[in-house]
Structure formats: structure tokens, C-alpha cells
Amino acid sequence: MEQLTDLKAILHSKRANIYYLEYCRVMQKDGRVLYLTEAKKQNQYWNIPIANTTCILLGTGTSITQAAMRMLAQAGVLVGFCGGGGTPLLMANEIEWLSPQSEYRPTEYVQGWMQFWFDDQKRLEAAKIFQLARLDYLKRVWKKDTDLKNEGFDTSNESFIKSLERFEYKTQNALKVTELLQTEATLTKQLYRLAANVTKHGDFTRERESTDNANAFLNHGNYLAYGLAATTLWVLGIPHGFAVMHGKTRRGALVFDVADLIKDAIILPWAFVCANEGATEQEFRQQCLQSFTQHKALDFMFEQVKNIAMLDWINAND
């Protein structure tokens, strides 16, 4: 029992690491989880600090042993199987997550979520809270991040301010979730245009199957955000099916709702900056993880989900 206590010493919201691995074997050795890579002359072992890891994405050419999977489950690390670059094997499929099983996760958050989820109007209000929090996080990150400012992502830009004001107004006055989705799509297109302009990227069209660097980095970065969101929901004990925006029948839908809280603020600008600078996939991933830590992205996700779950929904909108 002492080992289990040590593994869970770091709160999930404070953990720093996300791993994307390919062409390696993940195994347990001497009480540690390692991944083995094949070098020309000899095999190399690399340690994974599982107590400070939120999730691991296993890409092309990977395998994992039962003993390693057991230790990762004990540490509460989510394991996801994906294709190359951290994206799905097929674009029509979502990433496949293996969630550690624990009967001792908290119950108050899923019970709080259930207070409002079956009421269409209250679910709409929860979606609005998420969208406004997303907007607030975007403004805070871009205002605070010196590196993004130097790249031209300036919150004092007049057209940018007007876009955010329109988004906020339409979000607050939306009568249906479909209106929220349309408003979100419009804002995202404007942010793509802004990012393409300030990085001198040229014409840009968002296509998930495109192979250009900006689209590829957006795909990859989004799946890093999905890893954080899936971790948040698992720790709080809220099933992925209880979405507030992405549809009640879409697999893993609540993961996408939660990931949206940080994608525009961090993934979107750095995808364009790194594409413009000719960065490698690894360099882009490292930049995203650094920004997640710098701007406490995981903390923010936990905070927003817990806030919605613990609202007094019994008396809301009466």
C-alpha cells in the first residue's frame, strides 16, 4: 500500500507530463515503467515518471506489457491508442482511451452533473458557462504570454476585440445549443484568419486530413488537449457521454467540450507559429506542454468542470 500512496502523491491537476510514444515497447522493470527503443548497436531504456504523468498516447509501432499497464492504472495514468502524430488511425474514429478502473473516485461531481444534465435549458446554461470561460482564458493567456505577444497575438487589436465582443454577446443570448455551435465555428474561423495573418502563413483552410504543417499541428495539439480533458473527467468521475455541446450520442463528447476550454488560447496560435518556423512535431509538442504548464491548463479544466458540477442547479432558472 505504501507504493500506491507514493504514486498518487501528485494531484492530477498539478501533473506536468503527457507522453506520445511510437516505435517502442512500454514495460515494467524494477518497479518502474520504462519504454524501450531499438538503437543500431543496442537497445535503450527510458524512464516514465508515472506519478507526474497525466496520460500516455501510444502511436505507431508500440506495444505495452500487462505489468506496465497495471502500474499505470495504479498511478491513475490514462493510456490512449492512436495513429501517427497523436491523431486517430482513421480520421473517422476518435482516439481509444483505456481509463484506469477505480471504485473510489469522487461521487459528488457526477451527482452534481446529473442535477442539470437531463434539463435542456440548464444544459444550455452549462454550455454557455464553458464558452464564456473559454473566452476569458483566451484573453488571459494572450495578454500574459510574452512569447505570443512577440509573435503578434495582441489582445489590444481592435478587430480581435470586436470579434470577442460579438462572440460573448451571441453566446449569452443563444437560445439553442446549435446557435452556440455556429457562434463557436465563426469565432474559430476568425481566429484562424488572425493567426494566418500575424504569422504571414498565407491562405489557410482548416482540413483535418490535410498534410500541411499548420493543419497537422492543430490535429496533434488538439489530441494533447483531449488527453488533459479525459484525465480531468476521469479523476472527477464524470462519464464522457454527458456532454453539454457536442451531442448526446457522440462518443467521448464531453472530452471535446472540456478540451475546447484551452484549444483556442494555446494550441491554435502555437500551431501557426511553429508551422511558420518549420518546427518539428516534437518541438511543437514540447511547446504545447510547456504552455499547458505555464498557463495551468489542467488546473483551469478542473476548476471549470467542478464549478459547473457544484452549482446550485436545483434553484437555477426557476
C-alpha positions in Angstrom: 0.0 0.0 0.0 2.9 2.3 0.6 3.8 2.2 -3.2 0.3 3.2 -4.2 0.3 6.1 -1.8 3.6 7.4 -3.3 2.3 7.1 -6.9 -0.8 9.2 -6.1 1.1 11.9 -4.2 0.9 14.4 -7.0 -2.6 15.7 -7.7 -3.7 15.2 -11.3 -4.4 18.9 -11.8 -0.7 19.5 -10.9 0.9 16.8 -13.1 3.2 18.1 -15.8 3.7 15.3 -18.3 2.0 14.0 -21.4 3.8 11.3 -23.4 3.4 10.5 -27.1 5.4 7.3 -27.9 6.0 5.5 -31.2 8.1 2.5 -32.3 8.9 1.3 -28.8 7.8 -1.2 -26.1 6.4 0.0 -22.8 7.2 -2.3 -19.9 7.7 -2.6 -16.2 11.2 -3.1 -14.8 12.5 -2.9 -11.3 9.3 -1.2 -10.0 9.4 1.4 -12.8 7.6 1.9 -16.1 10.1 2.2 -19.0 9.9 2.4 -22.7 12.4 0.5 -24.8 13.7 1.8 -28.2 15.8 -0.1 -30.6 19.1 1.6 -31.5 21.6 0.4 -34.1 24.0 -1.1 -31.7 22.0 -1.6 -28.5 18.5 -1.1 -27.0 17.9 1.9 -24.9 15.6 2.2 -21.9 13.9 5.5 -20.9 12.1 6.0 -17.6 8.5 7.4 -17.5 7.8 9.3 -14.2 4.3 8.0 -13.9 3.4 9.8 -10.7 3.8 13.1 -12.5 2.1 12.0 -15.8 -1.5 12.6 -16.8 -1.7 10.5 -20.0 0.3 8.5 -22.5 -0.5 8.3 -26.2 0.7 5.1 -27.9 1.3 5.7 -31.6 2.5 3.6 -34.5 4.6 0.6 -33.7 4.1 0.4 -30.0 3.2 -2.3 -27.5 2.7 -2.4 -23.8 3.0 -5.2 -21.2 0.4 -6.2 -18.7 2.7 -5.3 -15.8 3.3 -1.8 -17.1 -0.5 -1.3 -17.7 -1.1 -2.4 -14.1 1.3 0.2 -12.7 -0.1 2.9 -14.9 -3.6 2.1 -13.7 -2.4 2.3 -10.1 -0.9 5.7 -10.7 -4.1 6.9 -12.4 -2.5 7.4 -15.8 -4.8 7.3 -18.9 -3.5 5.3 -21.8 -4.7 6.1 -25.3 -4.0 4.2 -28.6 -3.7 6.4 -31.6 -2.1 6.7 -35.0 1.0 8.6 -36.1 1.5 12.1 -34.7 -1.0 11.6 -31.9 -4.1 11.6 -34.2 -6.5 8.7 -34.8 -5.6 5.8 -37.0 -8.6 6.7 -39.1 -9.9 10.3 -39.2 -13.5 9.0 -38.8 -12.6 7.4 -35.5 -11.8 9.0 -32.2 -8.9 8.1 -30.0 -9.3 4.9 -28.0 -8.8 5.5 -24.2 -8.2 2.9 -21.6 -9.2 4.5 -18.3 -7.8 3.2 -15.0 -10.5 1.5 -13.0 -11.2 2.8 -9.5 -14.4 2.4 -7.4 -13.1 5.1 -5.1 -13.3 8.2 -7.4 -15.4 11.1 -6.0 -19.1 10.8 -6.5 -20.2 14.4 -5.7 -19.3 15.7 -9.1 -21.2 13.2 -11.3 -24.2 13.6 -8.9 -24.0 17.4 -9.3 -23.7 17.0 -13.1 -26.9 14.8 -13.1 -28.8 17.6 -11.3 -28.9 19.6 -14.5 -28.0 17.4 -17.4 -31.5 16.0 -18.2 -32.9 19.5 -18.4 -32.3 21.1 -21.9 -32.3 24.7 -20.6 -29.9 24.0 -17.8 -27.6 22.0 -20.1 -27.6 25.1 -22.4 -26.7 27.3 -19.5 -23.8 25.0 -18.6 -22.6 25.1 -22.3 -22.7 29.0 -22.1 -20.6 28.9 -18.9 -18.0 26.7 -20.7 -17.9 29.0 -23.7 -17.5 32.2 -21.7 -14.8 30.6 -19.6 -13.0 29.6 -22.8 -13.2 33.3 -23.9 -11.9 34.5 -20.6 -9.0 32.0 -20.7 -8.1 33.1 -24.2 -7.9 36.7 -23.2 -5.9 36.0 -20.1 -3.3 33.8 -21.9 -2.7 36.0 -24.8 -2.5 39.1 -22.6 0.0 37.4 -20.3 2.2 35.3 -22.7 5.1 37.5 -23.8 6.2 35.0 -26.5 2.7 35.0 -28.1 2.7 38.8 -27.9 6.0 38.9 -29.7 4.6 36.7 -32.4 1.7 39.2 -33.0 -1.1 37.7 -30.9 -2.1 41.0 -29.3 -5.4 41.3 -27.3 -5.5 45.1 -27.9 -6.1 44.5 -31.7 -9.3 46.3 -32.5 -10.8 43.7 -34.8 -9.8 41.0 -32.3 -11.7 42.8 -29.5 -14.8 43.3 -31.7 -14.8 39.6 -32.6 -14.6 38.6 -28.9 -17.4 41.0 -28.0 -19.6 39.6 -30.7 -18.9 36.1 -29.6 -19.7 37.0 -26.0 -22.9 38.7 -26.9 -24.1 35.9 -29.2 -23.2 33.3 -26.6 -25.1 35.0 -23.8 -28.2 35.3 -26.0 -28.2 31.9 -27.6 -31.5 30.0 -27.3 -30.2 26.7 -28.6 -27.0 24.7 -28.5 -27.0 24.8 -32.3 -26.6 28.6 -32.1 -23.7 28.2 -29.7 -22.0 25.8 -32.1 -22.5 28.2 -35.0 -21.1 31.1 -32.9 -18.1 29.0 -31.9 -17.4 28.0 -35.5 -17.5 31.6 -36.6 -15.1 32.7 -33.9 -12.7 29.8 -34.6 -12.6 30.8 -38.3 -11.8 34.4 -37.3 -9.0 33.2 -35.0 -7.6 31.0 -37.8 -7.6 34.1 -40.1 -5.9 36.2 -37.4 -3.3 33.6 -36.8 -2.6 33.2 -40.5 -2.2 36.9 -40.9 0.1 37.6 -37.9 2.4 34.7 -38.8 2.3 35.5 -42.5 1.1 32.0 -43.2 -0.9 32.9 -46.3 -4.3 31.5 -47.2 -5.4 28.8 -44.7 -8.3 26.3 -44.8 -8.9 24.1 -41.8 -8.8 20.5 -43.1 -8.2 17.7 -40.7 -6.9 15.4 -43.4 -4.6 18.0 -44.9 -0.8 17.3 -44.6 0.4 20.9 -44.3 2.2 21.7 -41.0 -0.4 24.1 -39.6 -3.3 21.6 -40.0 -1.1 18.7 -38.8 0.0 20.7 -35.7 -3.6 21.6 -35.0 -4.6 17.9 -35.1 -1.7 16.9 -32.9 -2.2 19.7 -30.4 -5.9 19.0 -30.1 -5.3 15.4 -29.1 -2.9 16.6 -26.4 -5.8 18.8 -25.1 -8.1 15.8 -25.4 -5.7 13.8 -23.1 -5.9 16.6 -20.5 -9.7 16.7 -20.7 -10.1 12.9 -20.5 -7.9 12.9 -17.4 -9.9 15.7 -15.8 -13.2 13.9 -16.3 -11.8 10.5 -15.2 -10.4 12.0 -11.9 -13.7 13.7 -11.2 -15.7 10.6 -12.1 -17.9 12.2 -14.8 -18.6 9.9 -17.8 -17.7 11.2 -21.3 -21.2 10.8 -22.6 -22.7 13.6 -20.6 -21.8 16.4 -23.0 -23.3 19.9 -22.9 -22.4 20.9 -26.5 -21.1 18.2 -28.7 -24.1 16.0 -28.8 -25.5 13.3 -26.5 -24.7 10.5 -28.9 -21.2 11.4 -29.9 -18.6 9.1 -28.4 -16.4 10.9 -25.9 -18.3 14.1 -26.4 -17.7 15.8 -23.0 -14.0 15.4 -23.6 -14.3 17.7 -26.6 -16.4 20.2 -24.6 -13.7 20.4 -21.9 -10.7 20.4 -24.3 -12.3 23.4 -26.1 -11.6 25.5 -22.9 -7.9 25.7 -23.8 -7.5 24.9 -27.5 -8.0 28.4 -28.9 -5.8 30.0 -26.3 -2.8 27.6 -26.6 -3.0 25.1 -29.5 -4.2 27.4 -32.2 -1.6 30.2 -32.0 1.4 27.8 -31.5 0.3 25.6 -34.4 0.7 28.5 -36.7 3.8 29.9 -35.1 5.6 26.5 -35.2 4.4 25.8 -38.7 5.8 29.2 -39.8 9.2 28.5 -38.1 9.5 25.0 -39.6 9.4 23.3 -36.2 9.4 19.5 -35.9 6.4 17.7 -34.4 8.4 17.1 -31.3 9.3 20.8 -30.9 5.7 21.7 -31.4 4.6 19.2 -28.8 7.2 20.4 -26.3 5.9 24.0 -26.8 2.3 22.9 -26.1 3.3 21.0 -23.0 5.3 24.0 -21.8 2.4 26.3 -22.3 0.0 23.9 -20.6 2.2 24.1 -17.5 2.9 27.9 -17.8 -0.8 28.7 -18.0 -2.1 26.0 -15.7 -4.3 24.5 -18.3 -5.1 21.3 -16.4 -5.9 23.3 -13.2 -8.2 25.5 -15.3 -10.1 22.5 -16.7 -10.6 21.0 -13.2 -11.8 24.4 -11.9 -14.4 24.8 -14.6 -15.8 21.3 -14.5 -16.0 21.3 -10.7 -17.7 24.8 -10.9 -20.5 23.6 -13.2 -21.0 20.4 -11.3 -21.3 22.1 -7.9 -23.6 24.9 -8.9 -27.0 25.0 -7.2 -28.8 23.7 -10.2 -31.9 22.9 -8.2 -32.8 26.5 -8.0 -31.2 27.7 -11.3 -33.6 29.3 -13.8 -36.7 28.8 -11.6 
